[in-house]
Structure formats: structure tokens, C-alpha cells
Amino acid sequence: MIDEIGLKQVEKKAFISMFDDGLWDVLIGCFLSIFAIAPFLSSRLGDFWSSAVFLPFWGLVYLAVWSLRKHVVAPRIGVAKFGRERRMRLARFTVVMLVINILALVLGFIAAANVGKVPGQATSIVFGLILLAGFSIAAFFLDFRRLYLYGLMLGFAPPVGEWLFNRGLASHHGFPVTFGVIAGITIVVGLATFAQLVRENPLPVENTRS
């Protein structure tokens, strides 16, 4: 029993470390930056293409993260394979996030169909609650505690942005300001965490015989 508990603790630590290299933060921050930049492009490209134009950028970021994880992180902390319990946890997380994304899509269509009828502040609050719920659920299932903080910041981002927009202090419903700041914070935290991991986990020195 003691050995089983010890193995579960080791697996949990390995599971947490998989999301604690800072690269997930960078990936999330790059995604959030779309909300800050896309509004400036929507007037020329439309709502769809103003987001789709970022796909090549996303591909480069994902490729960079994958390469760093394989060639920099893995040699330092290793690669873990998880048991059935952790795999089930990830499966449940995927299902829940799919439901949340479908809900967000439905609410988006409802808001679009009622343009001018639904108050902007009400829409922003619902959007913020969806972001808060999504990040909180992800933090719970992935044991990625920083997501709670990101979720809290993102929960306030749309209402605060709408408040700034209504008072003429920001354009595009405040998205460039609120999401831009949060994206910057997330990327800086990620880069700092990644740099600390590299500094504290040097590459193992191979024994060579002369």
C-alpha cells in the first residue's frame, strides 16, 4: 500500500511537471494575443479571416514549443508515461472542454442573432464566465494551478474591456487592452518559468572513457 501511494505521488509530480515547463504558458499567451490583435483586422478582413490569418503564426508557435519540449525539456526532466487513472482524467477533461466550447459557440450565435438587443455588458459578463469556467476546469483536471489565476484574470477581461469601451477609454470593446495585458503577463511568466527550468536542470554529463 505504501509503495502504491508512493508511486501515485511520483506519477502526480511527473504529471504536474509536464505542464510546468512554462511552454504551455507561452502557448496560451500567444493564443490570447489573437483577441488583442484580431479586432484591428476585422474591419478589413472580416471576423472569420481576422482570426484565420493567425493560423500560420499558430503553426510556427506550436512547432517551436514542440521542438523545445523535445530537444530542451525532455533531456533534462525526462518523459513520463501515465497510468489508466491519469489517462481517464485527461479524457474527462477533453469531454468537458468540448461541451464548454460548444456552449460558447451556441452563445456566440445567439449574441450575433440578437445584435443590438443584448446589452454589451451582459454579453461580456457571459463571455468572461465561460473563460473563467474553462480555465478553472482545465486547472483542476490538469493540476495546473496557474490556470486558476489566468482564468480569474480572463473572467474579468471582457467586462473590464466593455467598461473601458463605454467610457471611451479603449477601442474594440477593450479587447486590445485587457487581452493584450493578460497575454503579455502569461508569456512573460512562461518564459521566466522555462528559463528557470533550464537553469536548474542542466543536461546530464555523459561518462566517457579515455
C-alpha positions as CSV (number, residue, x, y, z in Angstrom):
1,M,0.0,0.0,0.0
2,I,2.8,2.4,0.9
3,D,4.6,1.6,-2.4
4,E,1.3,2.2,-4.3
5,I,0.8,5.6,-2.6
6,G,4.4,6.5,-3.3
7,L,4.1,5.6,-7.0
8,K,0.9,7.7,-7.3
9,Q,2.7,10.7,-5.7
10,V,5.6,10.2,-8.2
11,E,3.1,10.0,-11.1
12,K,1.3,13.1,-9.9
13,K,4.5,15.0,-9.7
14,A,5.5,13.9,-13.2
15,F,2.0,14.8,-14.4
16,I,2.2,18.3,-12.9
17,S,5.8,18.8,-14.3
18,M,4.5,18.1,-17.8
19,F,2.6,21.4,-17.7
20,D,5.0,23.3,-15.5
21,D,7.8,24.0,-18.0
22,G,6.5,27.4,-19.0
23,L,5.9,26.5,-22.6
24,W,2.1,25.9,-22.0
25,D,2.0,29.5,-20.6
26,V,3.7,30.8,-23.8
27,L,1.3,28.8,-26.0
28,I,-1.7,30.2,-24.0
29,G,-0.3,33.7,-24.1
30,C,0.1,33.6,-27.9
31,F,-3.5,32.3,-28.3
32,L,-4.8,35.2,-26.1
33,S,-2.8,37.7,-28.2
34,I,-5.2,36.9,-31.1
35,F,-8.1,38.5,-29.1
36,A,-5.9,41.6,-28.7
37,I,-4.8,41.9,-32.4
38,A,-7.7,40.4,-34.4
39,P,-10.1,43.3,-33.7
40,F,-7.9,45.7,-35.6
41,L,-8.1,43.4,-38.7
42,S,-11.8,42.6,-38.6
43,S,-12.8,45.8,-40.4
44,R,-10.7,44.8,-43.5
45,L,-10.7,41.1,-43.3
46,G,-14.0,40.3,-41.5
47,D,-14.4,38.4,-38.3
48,F,-13.5,35.0,-39.8
49,W,-10.4,35.9,-41.7
50,S,-9.1,38.2,-39.0
51,S,-8.7,35.1,-36.8
52,A,-7.9,32.6,-39.6
53,V,-4.9,34.7,-40.7
54,F,-3.2,33.7,-37.4
55,L,-3.1,30.0,-38.4
56,P,0.5,30.2,-39.8
57,F,1.6,32.0,-36.7
58,W,0.0,29.3,-34.6
59,G,1.7,26.6,-36.6
60,L,5.1,28.3,-36.0
61,V,4.5,28.7,-32.3
62,Y,3.3,25.1,-31.9
63,L,6.4,23.9,-33.8
64,A,8.7,25.9,-31.6
65,V,7.1,24.6,-28.4
66,W,7.2,21.0,-29.7
67,S,10.9,21.4,-30.6
68,L,11.8,23.0,-27.3
69,R,10.0,20.3,-25.3
70,K,11.7,17.5,-27.3
71,H,15.2,18.9,-27.5
72,V,15.5,21.0,-24.3
73,V,12.9,19.9,-21.7
74,A,12.8,16.1,-22.3
75,P,16.6,15.6,-22.0
76,R,16.6,17.5,-18.7
77,I,13.5,16.1,-16.9
78,G,12.7,13.0,-19.0
79,V,9.4,11.8,-20.5
80,A,6.7,10.1,-18.4
81,K,4.0,7.6,-19.4
82,F,0.9,7.8,-17.2
83,G,-1.4,5.1,-15.9
84,R,-5.1,4.5,-16.5
85,E,-6.3,7.0,-13.9
86,R,-4.4,9.9,-15.4
87,R,-5.4,9.0,-18.9
88,M,-9.1,8.9,-17.8
89,R,-8.6,12.3,-16.1
90,L,-7.4,13.7,-19.4
91,A,-10.3,12.0,-21.3
92,R,-12.8,13.6,-18.9
93,F,-11.1,16.9,-19.3
94,T,-11.4,16.7,-23.1
95,V,-15.1,15.9,-22.9
96,V,-15.8,18.8,-20.5
97,M,-13.9,21.2,-22.6
98,L,-15.7,20.1,-25.7
99,V,-19.1,20.8,-24.0
100,I,-17.8,24.2,-22.9
101,N,-16.7,25.1,-26.4
102,I,-20.0,24.0,-27.9
103,L,-21.8,26.2,-25.3
104,A,-19.6,29.1,-26.1
105,L,-20.3,28.6,-29.8
106,V,-24.1,28.5,-29.2
107,L,-24.0,31.6,-27.1
108,G,-21.9,33.3,-29.8
109,F,-24.6,32.6,-32.4
110,I,-27.3,33.8,-30.0
111,A,-25.4,37.0,-29.4
112,A,-24.8,37.5,-33.1
113,A,-28.5,36.9,-33.9
114,N,-29.6,39.5,-31.3
115,V,-27.1,42.3,-32.1
116,G,-28.4,45.4,-30.6
117,K,-30.9,43.6,-28.4
118,V,-28.5,42.0,-25.9
119,P,-26.6,44.6,-23.8
120,G,-22.8,44.6,-24.5
121,Q,-22.1,44.4,-20.8
122,A,-24.3,41.3,-20.4
123,T,-22.6,39.6,-23.3
124,S,-19.1,40.4,-21.9
125,I,-20.1,39.0,-18.5
126,V,-21.2,35.7,-20.0
127,F,-18.1,35.6,-22.1
128,G,-16.0,36.2,-19.0
129,L,-17.8,33.4,-17.1
130,I,-17.2,31.0,-19.9
131,L,-13.4,31.8,-19.9
132,L,-13.3,31.5,-16.1
133,A,-15.1,28.1,-16.1
134,G,-13.0,26.7,-18.9
135,F,-9.7,27.7,-17.4
136,S,-10.8,26.6,-13.9
137,I,-11.9,23.2,-15.1
138,A,-8.6,22.8,-17.1
139,A,-6.6,23.7,-13.9
140,F,-8.5,21.1,-11.9
141,F,-8.1,18.2,-14.3
142,L,-4.5,19.0,-15.3
143,D,-3.3,20.0,-11.8
144,F,-2.0,23.2,-13.5
145,R,-2.6,25.7,-10.7
146,R,-1.5,28.8,-12.7
147,L,-4.6,28.3,-14.9
148,Y,-6.8,29.3,-11.9
149,L,-5.1,32.7,-11.9
150,Y,-5.3,33.1,-15.7
151,G,-8.9,32.1,-15.6
152,L,-9.6,34.7,-12.9
153,M,-7.9,37.4,-15.0
154,L,-9.8,36.4,-18.1
155,G,-13.1,36.3,-16.3
156,F,-12.7,40.0,-15.6
157,A,-11.2,40.9,-19.0
158,P,-14.4,41.2,-21.1
159,P,-16.4,43.2,-18.6
160,V,-13.5,45.5,-17.8
161,G,-12.9,45.9,-21.5
162,E,-16.5,46.8,-22.1
163,W,-16.4,49.3,-19.3
164,L,-13.4,51.0,-20.8
165,F,-15.1,50.9,-24.2
166,N,-18.3,52.5,-22.9
167,R,-16.3,55.3,-21.4
168,G,-14.3,56.0,-24.5
169,L,-11.0,54.8,-22.9
170,A,-10.4,51.9,-25.3
171,S,-11.5,50.8,-28.7
172,H,-12.9,47.4,-29.9
173,H,-14.7,46.7,-26.6
174,G,-11.4,47.0,-24.8
175,F,-10.1,43.6,-26.1
176,P,-6.7,45.0,-27.3
177,V,-6.1,46.4,-23.8
178,T,-7.4,43.7,-21.5
179,F,-6.4,40.6,-23.5
180,G,-3.1,42.3,-24.6
181,V,-2.1,42.8,-21.0
182,I,-3.0,39.3,-19.9
183,A,-1.3,37.7,-23.0
184,G,1.9,39.7,-22.1
185,I,1.8,38.6,-18.5
186,T,1.2,35.0,-19.5
187,I,4.1,34.9,-22.0
188,V,6.5,36.6,-19.6
189,V,5.6,34.1,-16.8
190,G,6.1,31.3,-19.2
191,L,9.5,32.4,-20.5
192,A,10.6,33.1,-16.9
193,T,9.5,29.6,-15.8
194,F,11.2,28.0,-18.8
195,A,14.4,29.8,-18.2
196,Q,14.3,28.7,-14.5
197,L,13.8,25.1,-15.5
198,V,16.7,25.2,-17.9
199,R,18.9,26.8,-15.3
200,E,18.0,24.4,-12.5
201,N,18.2,21.3,-14.6
202,P,21.4,21.2,-16.6
203,L,21.9,18.5,-19.2
204,P,23.3,15.3,-17.7
205,V,27.0,14.8,-18.3
206,E,27.7,11.5,-20.1
207,N,30.5,9.4,-18.7
208,T,33.3,9.0,-21.3
209,R,36.2,6.6,-21.1
210,S,39.5,7.8,-22.3
